[in-house]
């Protein structure tokens, strides 16, 4: 199996770019997904040709229960 660092290295060599720049480009989509989910609306996020990322409803219910306990009424 080819690991991510090897792919980053090959792309950097092919396009004559610094490893750090290629690494940022490769990891950007995951950072984008994380930032959207941290906003708290928990909508599904679709990346074309890659897949759809969403929060499972069971985990969302668990998170809501946990937050309800923290907030004094």
C-alpha positions as CSV (number, residue, x, y, z in Angstrom):
1,X,0.0,0.0,0.0
2,X,1.3,3.4,-0.9
3,X,1.4,5.9,2.0
4,X,0.4,9.5,1.9
5,X,4.0,10.8,2.4
6,X,5.1,8.9,-0.6
7,X,2.4,10.5,-2.7
8,X,3.2,13.9,-1.5
9,X,6.9,13.4,-2.3
10,X,6.1,12.2,-5.8
11,X,3.8,15.1,-6.5
12,X,6.4,17.6,-5.1
13,X,9.0,16.1,-7.4
14,X,6.7,16.0,-10.4
15,X,5.6,19.6,-10.2
16,X,8.8,21.0,-8.7
17,X,7.1,22.3,-5.5
18,X,8.1,22.3,-1.9
19,X,7.0,19.4,0.2
20,X,5.2,21.7,2.6
21,X,3.1,23.3,-0.1
22,X,2.0,19.9,-1.6
23,X,1.2,18.6,1.9
24,X,-1.0,21.6,2.5
25,X,-2.9,21.1,-0.8
26,X,-3.3,17.3,-0.1
27,X,-4.6,17.9,3.5
28,X,-6.8,21.0,2.8
29,X,-10.0,19.1,2.1
30,X,-9.9,17.4,5.5
31,X,-9.2,20.7,7.2
32,X,-12.2,22.2,5.3
33,X,-14.4,19.3,6.6
34,X,-13.2,19.8,10.1
35,X,-13.9,23.5,10.1
36,X,-17.4,23.1,8.7
37,X,-18.3,20.4,11.3
38,X,-16.8,22.6,14.2
39,X,-19.4,25.3,13.3
40,X,-22.0,23.0,14.9
41,X,-24.6,22.7,12.2
42,X,-23.6,19.1,11.5
43,X,-24.7,19.2,7.9
44,X,-23.4,16.6,5.5
45,X,-20.4,17.7,3.4
46,X,-19.9,16.2,-0.1
47,X,-16.5,16.3,-1.8
48,X,-16.9,15.6,-5.5
49,X,-15.4,12.2,-6.5
50,X,-14.4,11.5,-2.9
51,X,-17.5,11.0,-0.8
52,X,-19.9,12.5,1.7
53,X,-19.0,13.1,5.3
54,X,-21.7,13.5,8.0
55,X,-22.2,12.9,11.7
56,X,-24.1,9.8,12.7
57,X,-27.5,10.5,14.2
58,X,-26.7,8.5,17.3
59,X,-23.6,10.5,18.0
60,X,-25.5,13.7,17.4
61,X,-28.2,12.7,19.9
62,X,-25.4,11.8,22.4
63,X,-23.8,15.2,21.9
64,X,-27.1,17.0,22.4
65,X,-27.7,15.1,25.7
66,X,-24.2,16.0,26.9
67,X,-24.6,19.7,26.1
68,X,-28.1,19.8,27.8
69,X,-26.5,18.5,31.0
70,X,-23.8,21.3,30.9
71,X,-26.3,24.1,30.5
72,X,-27.9,25.1,33.8
73,X,-31.7,25.7,33.5
